[in-house]
Amino acid sequence: MNLEILANILRKVSFFEDLDCPLQELAGKMCLERFGKDANIFYEGEKGTRLYLILSGKVLIYSGVSSGQEFAIQTLGPSDFLGEMSLLDGGLRSAGARTLEESVLSYLERKDFLDFINSNPKAAIKVIEMLSKRLRQSNVRNKILSETNRRLSDRQRDQSLDPSVKMDKQDRVFNDKQVQNNNDRQEQTLIDAQECDSGETEEFIFAEMLEEQLAQAEKNIEEKKDIQEKEIDYKDMLYYKKAVCPVCETKIETPKVLSKYAQIGKIDFDFCHHYKLINPLFYEIIICPACGFAFNEDVSNMLWKKEQREEMKLRLYAFWQGKSLKDYSGVRTLEQAIETFLLILFTLKNRPAKKSQEGMLYLKVAWLYRYKGDENREQKYIEKAISCLSLAFEKESFSSPKSEINTAYLLGVLNLNTGNNQEAARWLDRVLRHPSKSMFPVVVNQTRELWAEVRQKLREEKQQ
């Protein structure tokens, strides 16, 4: 994962989203770490030194009560952050964190975080606002926990003093109970109370009241979020950017996604982004409503001679003859997004476009078919992307070490996805041997993990 992608994810964090300053420098100081299911990220009471950002997976924030049981506080997902309370003061963790499924997190050390806050006052204000909200929530929960412990202690003391109360060995006040949702596999640790006998249900009633209060609080938050999302139509997530067709020079207003709605859910190893609301990839290609020419910023920046424009006009006329030019100026479906990318590949045919540009277009078509669930077409366009990017690596000069490392990494991932393990190993090895690899720790760490997977597959192939 390159710094640009990680910086874009950081931009989704509430106290970074309205900042004007670039976040690439901060993203460059972050490290990647993978956790298996039910892995402890940190424990309650330990010294806090890191801010964590969830890239994929789910994380449970929990606290303990005096009886030794766990109390679920919050479930976090992609683009959420955790550990910020202890990070600011360097104190002890007020709660523990554990993964509910395989998760990938990026972390920032306290010193680097404080350096950034000190040099960015707007970020400091955002942090204060967020901490105030979380502190209010924490105070409410702590009061409930404190009252729960007091009531239970009083009840247990009364029972120990009253010989008429007979306790069965199997009776207990709280149990850990794991609740699994078959649809989204969310897991939460809840406190459940059981009656000591049929006539004495005070602990159960109080614990039930506690659970209802917390459930209602979470429900209110989710309902507010759902209402906000329903109130926002896809059309309201778009703005219109001005452009000029390189062929017929028609002035165009093309739809683009407002950055605040480009909320990332997860990122695949080949940089394919999965979005929660609306996908900016659907709107990358600009379609001229006058001549039907498809282009993006790279194509727009190409030099077009007069004879090339005339030749393209003839090609477009022949292509669109007898067909109705579709309207791509509004909300686009997945099918329409695929059409726009196929159109730009058509317009670039026999054009002097760079193989790296062509390869990335093929890869993005593969991503679109991945969204659609069409594995055959996805693999077809991945193979086309591999072919173009391989030629680009050998024949094109890269503008920076970052571009070279990212291309080699992509070729490693794509070959691994298509089962070409030998080629995957060769390209990943190039990343790990690159003289500038220390400048890009995120990509290098990701490469090391994939390299271990490739080596295991190569061993299995030899044994067969």
N, C-alpha and C positions, 0 to 999 in steps of 0.2 A: 504494500500500500504506500503510495508516494505522499509527499508532504502536502500537496495540493488537496488530495482527497481527505487526508486527516484534518487539514485546516477547515475544509467544508463541513466536516462532521462537528468540529469544535464550534463552528458558527451556529449550530443548532442548539448548543447549550445556552440556557436562558440568559446568563450574564455576559455572553459573547456575541449574541445575535445582532445587537444594535451598534456594535463597535465599528468604527471606520478604519481602524488600523489593521494591517495584514496579520494573519495568525500563523503563517508558515514558520516563522522563527520559533514560536512557542511549540508548534507541532513537531518541529525537528528535535525538540528536547524530550519528547515522549517516547516511551518504550512499549513494545507489544508483549502481552503475556496471555497464554491459553490456559484455561481451566477445564477440567472434566466435570461431569455432573456431580453434585453434592460436595464440591470442593470448597474449603473455607478460604476466603480471600483475606479476611482479617477477623480477629476475635474482639469481643467486647472487653475493654479494660487494657488492651495493649496500646503502646505508644503509636500515634499516627504520624506517618511521614509522607504519605502519598495521596494524591487525588486520582481517582480512577474514572475512566470514561468507557462505557459499555459500547462495543462495536457490534457485537451480536450475542444472542442468548438472553437469559433472564437471571436476575440476582435477587435473593431474599435478604432484606434487612430485618434483623431480629434482636430481641433483648431477652435477658433472663429475669426470672422472678425468684424470690427467696426459696421457693420450694424446689428449685432446680429445673423447672420446666422452661420452655421457650415461648416467647410471645412475639408473634409476627407483627412487624411494624409496617412494612411496605415492600412491594414487588417492583423492581426496576427493569427496564428493557433497553434496547438500542438507543443511543444518543443521550441516555440518562447518565448522571454522574453521581459519585458517592465518595465519602471520605473527606469532604471539604471542611467539616467542622473541626476535626482534629488537625487538619492540614494548616489551618490559619494560626492556631495557637500552639501547635506542637504537643498538645495534651493527649490524654488517653481517649481511646475510641469509646463513644457513648453507646455503641451497638455493634453487633457482629454482622458479617456479610458472607453469604454462602450461595453458590450457584445452584439453580434449579434444573439446569441443562448444560450441555457443553457450551462454553462461552469464551469470547475473545474480548479482552479488555486492554486499553492503553492507559498507562499511568504516567503521572508527572510528579517529580520530586518536589518537596516543600520549598526548597531554596529557589528552584526555577520558577515555581508558581508565584512566590512572593516578589521575586524580581519583576515579573510581568505586571503584577498588581501595582507595585510601586511606580512603575513607569507608565501606567495606563489608568488614570483616575476614573474614567468612565466605567472601566471594568470593575474597579473597586466599589463603585456605587451599586452596580448590578449585583455584585456578590453580597453586599450588605442587605439589599432588598430580598434576595433569595434566602439568606440565612435568617432573616426576621420571620419569614413565612414558616420556614422549617422549625424555628425555635418555638413559635406559637403551637405548632402541631405537637412538637416534642413535649412541651409543658402540659398540654392536655393529656397526652398518653401517660406521662409520668405520674400525674395526679391520680389517674384511674388505676395504674399499677400499684401505687402507694396505698390507695384505699382498699384495693383487692387484698394485698398482703396483710393489712391491719385487720380486716374483717375475718380473714382466714385464721390468723394467729389467735384472735379473740375466740373464735369458734372452737379451735383445737384446744385452747386452754380450758374453756368451759367444759368440754367433753372429758378432758383428763381429770377434772375435779368432780364430775358427776358420775358416781359408780353405776347409776341406772342406765347409762348409755353404753351399750355393748357394740364394739366395733368388729366387724368381720375382717379377716385378714385381707380379703380381696377389695375392701372398700378403700377408695382414695379420692382426693378432692380434684386433682387435675390430671389429665392424660395428654400426652402429645398425640395429636390426630392429624394425619396427612390427608388432605383432600385433593383428589386429582380430577381435573376437567378433561374429558376425552377429546374435546374439540381443539383446544389450544395448549394442552398439557401443562397448564399452570399448576404450580404446587404451592401451597401455603401451610405453614405450621400454625395451628390454632390451639387455643386452650379450651379444653372441654371439661365440664364438671359433671360428676355423677353423684346421685343421692347416697347419703349414708344409710338411710332407711326410708320406708314409705312415708313416714310422718315428718321427716326433717329434710327439707329441700332448700334451706336458706342459701347454702353455698352455690347450688345449681342455679337458683334464680339470679343471684348476684353475678355469677360468671356469665350467665346468658345475657343479662343486661349489659355487661361489659362488651361482650361480643357484638351485640346489636348496635351499641353506640359506635364502635369502630367500623362495623360493616356499613352503617348508615353514612359515616363520614367519608369512607371510600366511595360509596355509591353516589354521594353528592358531587364528589370530584369528577367521577366518570360521567355522570349525567351532564354536568356543566360542559365537559369536554365534548360529549356527543352533540349537545345542542349547538355549540360553537361550530363544530364541523358541518352539521346539517345546514346551518344558516349560510355557510359559504359554498356557493355553487362553483363548479369548475371554471365557469366563465370569469368569476371574480378572482380566480387564482392567476389569471393571465394579464399581461400588459402587452402593448404593441410597440415594436421597435421598427424604426424606419430603415429601409434598405433600397438599393437601386439594382435592377436586373443587369448583370454584366453583358447580356446579349442584346436585348431590345431597349435597355436604359429606362424602363418603366419604373416609376417610383412606387414602392411597396410598403405596406405596414404589415409586418408578420408577427404572429403571436409568440410570446415567450412566457416562461413561468416565473412568477415573482419568487425571489429567493426564500422568503419566509415560509412558503408552502412546499418547497422542495425538501421534505423531511425524509431522511434516509432511514430505512428499516434495517437493512443489512447490505454488506458488500461481499461479493464473491471474490475468489482468489484472482480472477482475471479482470478485476476492477468493475464488473457489472454491478450497478447500483439497483437496489430494490427500494422503492419509495412507498411511504405510507399513504400519501394523498394523491399527488399528481406527478407524472414522470416528465422531467425536462427533455429527455431524449426524444420524446414524441414530437417536439417542436424545434429540434436542431436544424432541420432542413427547411430552407425557404423555397416556396414554389411561386414563380411569377404567374399571376392570373392572366397576363396578356399573351405570353408566348409558351407558357408551360415549362420553362427552364427551371431545373432544380439545382440549388447551390447552397453552400454554407460559407462560413467566413473564409476558410482556406481557398475555396474555389473563387470566391469574390475577389480575393487578393491576387489571383493569377492575372498575368498580363494577357489581354485578349486583343489580338490584331483585328483590323476591320474585316479581312477575308475570313478569319476564323469565326467571327460573329455571324457573317453571312452564311457560312457553311453550316453553323449550328442552327440557324433559323430554318434552313432547308430540312435538316434532319428532324427538327421538332415538328415542322409542318407535316412531314411524311408520317411521323409517329402519331400525331394527334388527329390526323385526317380520318374522319368518320367516327371519331370518339369525342365524347363530351369532357371537357376539362373540369375536373372536380374542384370543389371549393375547399381549400385547406386553411382558410383564414380564421376558423373558429376552433372550438374544442375538437381535438383529434382522437379517434379511436386507435386501438392497437393496429388494426388492419390498415388504417390510413397512414400511420407512422411507418409501417413496413413499406407501403407504396412510395412514400417520399424518399426513402433510402434507396429503393430499387430504381427510382427515377434519377437520382443523382449518380448512381453507378452507370446508368445508361448514358447520361450526358458526358461522363468522363471517359467513356469508351473511345479509344484512339486519341485521347488528349494527353498532353505531356504532364500528367499529374505524378507526384511522387508516389513511389510504391508504399511508403510509410503511411501516407494519407489514404491511399486506396485500401491498404490492409486494415486500418482502423475503421473504415466504413464497413468492410466485410464483417469485422468483429462486432460492430454495433448491430448489424442485421442479425447476426447469430444471437445476440442478447435479446433482441425483439422476439425471435422465435423461441427463445428460452422462456420468456414471459408467457408465450402462447402455449407452451408445452409441446411444441413440435420438435422432437429430438433429432429426427432425420435431417430436417432443413438446418437446424442449429449446427449439427456436425459438418454439414456441407459447407456452410459459410465460415466455420472455424478453420477448416482445411484451406479455404481460399485465403483467409487472413494469415495463416501460417506461411503460405507460399509467398505472399506479398511482403510480409514483415521480414522473412528470411532474406529475400533479395535486397530489401532496404538496408538490413544490417550489413550486408557485404558490400553494397555499392554506394550507399548514401553516406555523406559526412554528417555526423550528429552535431547539433549546435551546442551541446553540453554533455558532461558525463552522466547527468541525470537522465537524459533522453536515451543514451546508450544502455544504461543499466536497466531502465524500465522496459526497453524493447527486448533485451535478453531475458529478463524475468518473464515477460508476457509469453515469449516463445517457449520458455520452459513450462509454464502453466498450461498453455494451449496444447502442447505436445503430450503433456501428462493427461489432459482431458480426453484426448483422442486415442490414448493407449500406446503412444510412441515413447516408451519409457527411456530408451537409449538416447533419443534426441532430447527428451526432457532433461536428462542428466547432463548432457553436453551444454545446454544453454544455462541451466542453473549453476553449473560449475563456472561458467564465464562470469556470472554475477559475483560469486564468492571469491574469484581471483582478480576482480577488477581493482586497479590501483586506487580508485576513488571511493571504494565501497564504504569506508568509514564515515563518509559525508551523508550516507543515506541508511541509518540504522534500522528504520522501520522495514524497508524493502529487504534488507539483508537478513534480518531476523525471520521474516516471512519465508525467504528463500531457504534458510537453514532448515526450517520445519518441513518444507516440501522436499528438500534434498533427502532428508531422513526417510520420508515416505517412498521416494523413488528408489532409494537403495534397497529398501525392504522388498519392493516389487521386483527389482532386478534379481535379488537372491531367490525369490520364489520362482522366477522364470528359469533360472539355472537348475533348480531342483526338479523341474518338470521334465 
